[in-house]
Each structure stands twice: as structure tokens, then as C-alpha cells.
Amino acid sequence: MAAISDPAGPGAAAAAGGLTTEERLLRDTAREFAEREVAPTAAQRDEEESFDRSIFARMGALGLTAAPLPESVGGAGFSYLGWTLVMEELGAADMASAITLSVHILSQYPVVTFGTAEQHADWLPPMLAGEALGAFCLTEPHAGSDAAALRTRAERVDDGYRLHGTKSWISNAPEADRYLVFATMDPSKGAKGITAFLVEKGTPGFRFGAHEKKMGIRACPAAELIFDGALVPASRRLGPEGDGYRIALSALAEGRISIAAACVGVARSALEQSAAYLHQRMAFGAPLAELQGLRFMLAEMAREVAAARALTHEAARARDRGEPIGELSSLAKWTASDAAMKVATDAVQLFGGSGYSRETGIERLMRDAKGAQIYEGTNQVHRMIVAAGVLDRART
Ligand SMILES: Cc1cc2nc3c(=O)[nH]c(=O)nc-3n(C[C@H](O)[C@H](O)[C@H](O)COP(=O)(O)OP(=O)(O)OC[C@H]3O[C@@H](n4cnc5c(N)ncnc54)[C@H](O)[C@@H]3O)c2cc1C
């Protein structure tokens, strides 16, 4: 299999041209780590469905677990554009590791943005250091896209809140140590009844249910959480009561750019490996690379990668400028996950039987890409967000 090389093509060159020295350094650090320490074991971890905590610890040692978070809370303060470069490198090496890190960061944003100084000091340091792994807990068995219909209850008691209910599909569980949990204090209020809580693993009344048996990103665990009267101190309520849904949506808008970048990495890997294979594989007395039908497929794959990367970087730059990113992050995540799915599926086709075999790692890219069209908002939900934005502007 071809090694991960410099991202090729005009889109990559233009994007790289606008990088600061710090962003280039961050990208190079992530690339070296991804190539040397993540990619070599990706196939085996996928096959065995095993999570490797030492990879997360190395992310911490390299500062990746703090990279996009502000220096004011102990983060490294890199630009969000810099963060997308990290995610692209990890996505190209192993989508499962990329998602573990992306969700870890996702679970910290709300604490940074909505937490008090005491909560920053209490919750963030081991997470920034990569010593404690985070999870973001919104989905429930009956409430995914319609997340405001969640039923996990938060009941106010003298010394805090007691949680009752079940969360499903929670990435990084049960390995994670720190859980950002959304629960309703009054289901009749819909989205306005939801409140956010910081819950530690080991809290009495909090345990794990079924492990999700997934098609892809199998080395990133996901599981059910079961709350049976778990007591959360009042000091671990994040933001005001009833503000949880707003908190969740604002975090997801940032997280979607991160997912988009990881998808660019998946698509890039599929493109690069396909190009190398077309040179090497002979049919009818010549390399496949000489067949125009296949060259055109490769050209279309390159177009998908470049377009997805351009939109992802545009969303990251908008975030760095402090502009609203809701619609742009939906466009980026929808475009990049569809690109990853298309390019990975085409790569399987170009590799023929070898692409369909679990031995080459090409089919893993396709399985890994599929999930990204579903989590952090399905691509139907992103169509809803984009359409709402377009129609709103037409009204004014
Ligand atoms: C690998 C993976 C990891 C995940 N990790 C996490 C995590 O860490 N934390 C977390 O909280 N959740 C997580 N999820 C859950 C994920 O966010 C949900 O699966 C997703 O939001 C969709 O919800 P659902 O599965 O209930 O599908 P549903 O909401 O039931 O949707 C089913 C189908 O109907 C479509 N649909 C629904 N409503 C509409 C509508 N109004 N218009 C048009 N189409 C619609 C959907 O797009 C989808 O195609 C993860 C999921 C996966 C697959």
C-alpha cells in the first residue's frame, strides 16, 4: 500500500500556501504521528474492534488533545484551520483515531465556552493533557435527529441533580473518563427543558450498557450509558438550567468542521492509494493508468477531494474570524462526508477484487466514510439547516 504522501493537487497547494509557520508545524507533527504511530496498526485494531489507549496518550504528549482550545484555559491556542490539518492527517491514517480525538475535543468546547472559571480548573486540565478521555452524550434510543425529544431526566435534589435514563451511540464510551451529558428537566418544554451536566465515570448510578456493533470506525468504541439516579453535584451543571440544547448545537457546529476535515483525509487516502495502484496493476498488457475511463474516474475523485477541502478550510477560516458558522459547517460536513463516501467507493471499484478484500484496507475506507454521513447530524439534517438559512435570507 502506498505511504501517505503530501496531499497532491491544486486545492492542497493553494490551501498550504495560506498557512502560518505554526499551522505547518502542527500539520507536520500530526502527519508524522499519523504515519508512524497510527496507520501501521489501523487494520488490526479495526479487525479486532480494539481501542488503543496508548494512541490517545501519545496525542496528549504531542499536545494534540489541547491544540484548538484557547490558551486562556490551558489549551495550545492553534487556529481552527490548524485543527483541520490535524484531522485531515489522522483521517488519512485511521478514521477511528480521528473520531476519538474529534469527540474528545467536542466534549470540551462547551466547558470552555459556557463553563465558569472553577469548572475550567476542575474539568479541563486532565483532558487537555490527554490523561482523561471525553465523550459527548446527546443521542438516545428514540431520539437522534430529533434530539430535543430526549427523555433522560434530570431531577433537582438538595445536593444537586439526579439523572435517570439511557443514552445510545456514545463514541469513546466505555473508555472515556468524562461525559458531557444532556438531560431534560421538563420534557413538556422540549429544547428549552434541556440542561448540560458534567459526569465522571465511576459515579454511583452511572453504568454502561450494550456496546454498539459498528460497520466502520470499529476501533473507536461506542456504547450505551445507563443512568439510574446518578447524583451530579450542582457545581457540575454546565450553563443555566434549560440552556443545554443551545450548548449542544453550538458545540456541534464546531465539531462538524472537524469531522469534515477527517473525511477529507479519508478521501485523500483513497485517491492516493488508487493512483498508485493504477500505475502498478497491469491488464491487457499495460498499466491500468493508461485507460482513459479509469483516469477520468481518478480525476473526478481528485475534484471531490479538492472541493471538500476548500469548503472545510473556508468554514474553519470563518470560525477563526469569529463569524457565524452554523450553515457553513453543515455545508462542509455534508460535502466532505459525501466526498469521502464517493471517493472510497470508487477506490474499491478501481482496486477490483483487491479493493473488496479486507487485506488491502481499501474497503475499510468505505465503511469508515459511511458513518460520517450519519453522525454529528445526518446529511438530511444538514440539508434542513442549509435550506433554512437560504430561505431566511430570502425573507429579509
Ligand atoms: C458511528 C456513530 C457514532 C456516534 N457517536 C455519537 C456520540 O458520540 N454522541 C451522540 O450523542 N450521538 C452519537 N451518534 C448518534 C448520531 O448522532 C445519530 O445516529 C444521528 O443523529 C441520527 O439519529 P438516528 O440514528 O436516531 O436516526 P433518525 O433520527 O431516526 O433518522 C433516521 C433517518 O431519517 C432521516 N430523518 C430524520 N428526520 C428527518 C427529517 N426531518 N427530514 C428528513 N430526513 C430525516 C435521517 O437523516 C436518517 O436518514 C453516533 C452515531 C454513529 C452511527
PDBQT file of the ligand as one rigid body, heavy atoms in Angstrom, charges set to zero:
ROOT
HETATM    1  C1  LIG A 401     -20.673   5.790  14.434  1.00  0.00    +0.000 C 
HETATM    2  C2  LIG A 401     -21.599   6.680  15.203  1.00  0.00    +0.000 A 
HETATM    3  C3  LIG A 401     -21.111   7.418  16.272  1.00  0.00    +0.000 A 
HETATM    4  C4  LIG A 401     -21.967   8.238  17.016  1.00  0.00    +0.000 A 
HETATM    5  N1  LIG A 401     -21.483   8.944  18.074  1.00  0.00    +0.000 NA
HETATM    6  C5  LIG A 401     -22.322   9.699  18.828  1.00  0.00    +0.000 A 
HETATM    7  C6  LIG A 401     -21.846  10.386  20.002  1.00  0.00    +0.000 A 
HETATM    8  O1  LIG A 401     -20.660  10.347  20.330  1.00  0.00    +0.000 OA
HETATM    9  N2  LIG A 401     -22.739  11.094  20.747  1.00  0.00    +0.000 N 
HETATM   10  C7  LIG A 401     -24.065  11.182  20.407  1.00  0.00    +0.000 A 
HETATM   11  O2  LIG A 401     -24.807  11.855  21.117  1.00  0.00    +0.000 OA
HETATM   12  N3  LIG A 401     -24.551  10.532  19.304  1.00  0.00    +0.000 NA
HETATM   13  C8  LIG A 401     -23.706   9.800  18.524  1.00  0.00    +0.000 A 
HETATM   14  N4  LIG A 401     -24.181   9.129  17.407  1.00  0.00    +0.000 N 
HETATM   15  C9  LIG A 401     -25.600   9.198  17.095  1.00  0.00    +0.000 C 
HETATM   16  C10 LIG A 401     -25.901  10.036  15.867  1.00  0.00    +0.000 C 
HETATM   17  O3  LIG A 401     -25.745  11.393  16.162  1.00  0.00    +0.000 OA
HETATM   18  C11 LIG A 401     -27.306   9.679  15.377  1.00  0.00    +0.000 C 
HETATM   19  O4  LIG A 401     -27.260   8.359  14.860  1.00  0.00    +0.000 OA
HETATM   20  C12 LIG A 401     -27.804  10.637  14.308  1.00  0.00    +0.000 C 
HETATM   21  O5  LIG A 401     -28.050  11.915  14.850  1.00  0.00    +0.000 OA
HETATM   22  C13 LIG A 401     -29.086  10.130  13.634  1.00  0.00    +0.000 C 
HETATM   23  O6  LIG A 401     -30.036   9.761  14.581  1.00  0.00    +0.000 OA
HETATM   24  P1  LIG A 401     -30.769   8.331  14.475  1.00  0.00    +0.000 P 
HETATM   25  O7  LIG A 401     -29.711   7.287  14.330  1.00  0.00    +0.000 OA
HETATM   26  O8  LIG A 401     -31.690   8.230  15.625  1.00  0.00    +0.000 OA
HETATM   27  O9  LIG A 401     -31.570   8.387  13.133  1.00  0.00    +0.000 OA
HETATM   28  P2  LIG A 401     -33.024   9.049  12.942  1.00  0.00    +0.000 P 
HETATM   29  O10 LIG A 401     -33.039  10.403  13.523  1.00  0.00    +0.000 OA
HETATM   30  O11 LIG A 401     -34.044   8.077  13.400  1.00  0.00    +0.000 OA
HETATM   31  O12 LIG A 401     -33.087   9.163  11.367  1.00  0.00    +0.000 OA
HETATM   32  C14 LIG A 401     -33.349   8.046  10.507  1.00  0.00    +0.000 C 
HETATM   33  C15 LIG A 401     -33.310   8.568   9.072  1.00  0.00    +0.000 C 
HETATM   34  O13 LIG A 401     -34.343   9.545   8.886  1.00  0.00    +0.000 OA
HETATM   35  C16 LIG A 401     -33.759  10.767   8.428  1.00  0.00    +0.000 C 
HETATM   36  N5  LIG A 401     -34.516  11.877   9.009  1.00  0.00    +0.000 N 
HETATM   37  C17 LIG A 401     -34.829  12.083  10.303  1.00  0.00    +0.000 A 
HETATM   38  N6  LIG A 401     -35.514  13.223  10.456  1.00  0.00    +0.000 NA
HETATM   39  C18 LIG A 401     -35.635  13.759   9.211  1.00  0.00    +0.000 A 
HETATM   40  C19 LIG A 401     -36.242  14.940   8.690  1.00  0.00    +0.000 A 
HETATM   41  N7  LIG A 401     -36.864  15.815   9.493  1.00  0.00    +0.000 N 
HETATM   42  N8  LIG A 401     -36.178  15.163   7.361  1.00  0.00    +0.000 NA
HETATM   43  C20 LIG A 401     -35.546  14.296   6.535  1.00  0.00    +0.000 A 
HETATM   44  N9  LIG A 401     -34.947  13.165   6.974  1.00  0.00    +0.000 NA
HETATM   45  C21 LIG A 401     -34.986  12.900   8.286  1.00  0.00    +0.000 A 
HETATM   46  C22 LIG A 401     -32.329  10.715   8.895  1.00  0.00    +0.000 C 
HETATM   47  O14 LIG A 401     -31.489  11.567   8.132  1.00  0.00    +0.000 OA
HETATM   48  C23 LIG A 401     -31.996   9.249   8.720  1.00  0.00    +0.000 C 
HETATM   49  O15 LIG A 401     -31.681   9.011   7.371  1.00  0.00    +0.000 OA
HETATM   50  C24 LIG A 401     -23.331   8.325  16.656  1.00  0.00    +0.000 A 
HETATM   51  C25 LIG A 401     -23.820   7.583  15.559  1.00  0.00    +0.000 A 
HETATM   52  C26 LIG A 401     -22.973   6.773  14.844  1.00  0.00    +0.000 A 
HETATM   53  C27 LIG A 401     -23.528   5.982  13.674  1.00  0.00    +0.000 C 
ENDROOT
TORSDOF 0
